[in-house]
Amino acid sequence: MSDGDPPAALPAHAMDQLRFIRRTMERAGAFTAIPGWGGVIMGLTALAAAALAGPPRNDDLRWFVIWLADALVAAVVAIVPIVRKARASGFPLGGTIARRFALASAPPLTAGVILTAVFARSDLLARLPGCWLLLYGVGLTTGGAFSVRVIPIMGLWFMALAVGAFVAPVSLGHFFMAAGFGGLHIIFGLLIARRYGG
């Protein structure tokens, strides 16, 4: 019977609509301007920094300066695509969700800046990989509470790598930096670009 086909298709269509509505509601309450391709670029620059800097040592200012330079590059690479993605999608960067994301991320990242200065003055440069991975991961996890689910998951992976960096010999610190700031940014950046655009 020809009239039987539309009702059979209706449940599938209704389920598609419900999925669309659910995704729309999730995104309306989440900071979705996280740049996927920006994350990939950040990962590539981190891999280059790890190769160029080599293993961390307490007396190696060159290692420290290379990673600080990469952090500045990464900040620019992150901020510019966030602004572009927000404008393209009509997401208000001055809105409540964006502010909550920033306020939740800021304390651990600020702690990272303070502890970097403390570690540098205390001749503990070789221990910075664990510190940086841990506090960046905490920032992603806390800020990610106001973003899409993949962000806090990425933060937990950073924190797990930090534990490894603290337990492993300090001479392996650059491998943990490459795995976290390089590999995780690339993997999750591709995932974000695929699922959430840009």
MINURO-734337 format. One line per 8 residues: for each residue x, y, z of C-alpha. Coordinates in pm, whole numbers, plus 50000, padded with zeros to 5 digits. Layout:
BEGIN
X,Y,Z ~ ...
//
This chain:
BEGIN
50000,50000,50000 ~ 50152,50330,49888 ~ 50010,50528,50181 ~ 50210,50309,50424 ~ 50553,50453,50330 ~ 50527,50806,50480 ~ 50427,50689,50829 ~ 50715,50439,50826
50957,50720,50743 ~ 50809,50952,51004 ~ 50978,50799,51312 ~ 51323,50825,51150 ~ 51254,51186,51049 ~ 51126,51266,51398 ~ 51438,51112,51553 ~ 51658,51324,51324
51467,51634,51435 ~ 51508,51541,51802 ~ 51882,51489,51755 ~ 51907,51828,51584 ~ 51713,51996,51865 ~ 51928,51827,52131 ~ 52253,51935,51959 ~ 52121,52289,51920
52027,52309,52288 ~ 52366,52171,52395 ~ 52548,52425,52181 ~ 52327,52710,52302 ~ 52451,52645,52655 ~ 52813,52573,52563 ~ 53114,52772,52447 ~ 53148,52637,52093
53403,52881,51949 ~ 53696,52648,52030 ~ 53899,52629,51707 ~ 53965,52281,51575 ~ 54211,52377,51302 ~ 54371,52626,51539 ~ 54435,52335,51774 ~ 54598,52139,51494
54831,52430,51417 ~ 54911,52468,51788 ~ 55000,52099,51795 ~ 55230,52129,51496 ~ 55417,52425,51645 ~ 55453,52233,51973 ~ 55603,51934,51791 ~ 55850,52170,51626
55931,52330,51963 ~ 55989,51989,52123 ~ 56227,51887,51845 ~ 56412,52218,51856 ~ 56433,52248,52236 ~ 56522,51889,52320 ~ 56521,51755,52677 ~ 56461,52003,52959
56747,52086,53195 ~ 56757,52314,53494 ~ 57045,52516,53347 ~ 56906,52537,52991 ~ 56750,52879,52932 ~ 56736,52806,52559 ~ 56484,52526,52626 ~ 56279,52759,52843
56279,53044,52590 ~ 56178,52815,52301 ~ 55876,52689,52494 ~ 55778,53039,52608 ~ 55794,53154,52246 ~ 55578,52860,52142 ~ 55326,52947,52416 ~ 55298,53301,52276
55253,53168,51922 ~ 54992,52920,52047 ~ 54801,53198,52224 ~ 54778,53398,51901 ~ 54691,53086,51700 ~ 54410,53012,51948 ~ 54267,53362,51991 ~ 54243,53462,51624
54043,53153,51516 ~ 53821,53178,51827 ~ 53723,53532,51727 ~ 53671,53431,51363 ~ 53468,53122,51450 ~ 53253,53315,51697 ~ 53180,53588,51442 ~ 53102,53338,51166
52859,53144,51386 ~ 52710,53450,51555 ~ 52832,53332,51897 ~ 52866,53633,52134 ~ 53216,53639,52284 ~ 53089,53887,52543 ~ 52801,53659,52638 ~ 52748,53470,52961
52876,53133,52837 ~ 53199,53278,52696 ~ 53260,53468,53020 ~ 53202,53156,53229 ~ 53443,52960,53011 ~ 53710,53230,53047 ~ 53659,53272,53422 ~ 53675,52897,53483
53990,52859,53271 ~ 54175,53163,53405 ~ 54271,53051,53761 ~ 54465,52736,53663 ~ 54634,52917,53373 ~ 54726,53206,53603 ~ 54864,52955,53852 ~ 55072,52814,53567
55224,53155,53498 ~ 55303,53210,53867 ~ 55453,52863,53913 ~ 55659,52905,53597 ~ 55826,53207,53755 ~ 55875,53018,54083 ~ 56020,52711,53908 ~ 56251,52929,53696
56384,53116,54002 ~ 56431,52790,54193 ~ 56633,52618,53919 ~ 56352,52370,53854 ~ 56312,52429,53478 ~ 56333,52056,53413 ~ 56012,52005,53613 ~ 55809,52254,53411
55668,51996,53163 ~ 55463,51830,53436 ~ 55356,52166,53579 ~ 55250,52307,53242 ~ 55068,51991,53132 ~ 54886,51964,53464 ~ 54764,52323,53489 ~ 54675,52346,53120
54476,52026,53162 ~ 54301,52164,53469 ~ 54218,52481,53274 ~ 54066,52278,52992 ~ 53871,52064,53236 ~ 53727,52351,53438 ~ 53662,52574,53138 ~ 53533,52276,52948
53241,52253,53189 ~ 53100,52541,52983 ~ 53202,52403,52646 ~ 53145,52094,52438 ~ 53214,51757,52602 ~ 53537,51692,52415 ~ 53718,51984,52585 ~ 53714,51851,52944
53802,51507,52810 ~ 54108,51658,52644 ~ 54191,51827,52975 ~ 54187,51492,53155 ~ 54432,51351,52900 ~ 54665,51646,52961 ~ 54644,51582,53335 ~ 54724,51213,53283
55032,51308,53080 ~ 55135,51546,53358 ~ 55138,51259,53606 ~ 55360,51066,53367 ~ 55592,51365,53327 ~ 55629,51400,53704 ~ 55696,51027,53753 ~ 55929,50976,53454
56293,51091,53443 ~ 56317,51464,53372 ~ 56519,51391,53057 ~ 56196,51263,52897 ~ 56004,51585,52961 ~ 56016,51698,52598 ~ 55844,51374,52490 ~ 55557,51445,52727
55539,51804,52600 ~ 55530,51675,52241 ~ 55262,51418,52329 ~ 55044,51673,52508 ~ 55084,52011,52345 ~ 55161,51845,52012 ~ 54974,51517,51981 ~ 54666,51590,52192
54613,51927,52025 ~ 54630,51768,51682 ~ 54403,51472,51766 ~ 54140,51674,51950 ~ 54172,51964,51705 ~ 54077,51732,51418 ~ 53792,51593,51626 ~ 53662,51942,51708
53695,52055,51345 ~ 53498,51752,51229 ~ 53221,51763,51489 ~ 53187,52132,51566 ~ 53326,52307,51260 ~ 53644,52508,51209
//
